């Protein structure tokens, strides 16, 4: 029975954990940007202009896709942790 630690699996799991955290932080920037654009448009009284809602919707769509990518990295991290202790 091999009891030596699987360092390559641990390193890969650590990479996926860091990638998951970085992707989640990057995704939150899209959400803050969408809120900032909408608030700025309200202050300037241009919220009804056609490009503003489209830009906000695009930013929120990007945020959703970044969160999905972060969940994929988190799932890969969990697989690495499971393989480490299995």
Buried (B, 14 or more C-beta within 10 A) or exposed (E): EEEEEBEEBBEBBEBBBEBBBEBBEBBEEBBEBBEEBBEEBEEEEEBEEEEBBEBBEBBBEBBEEBBEBBEBBBEBBBBBBEEBEE
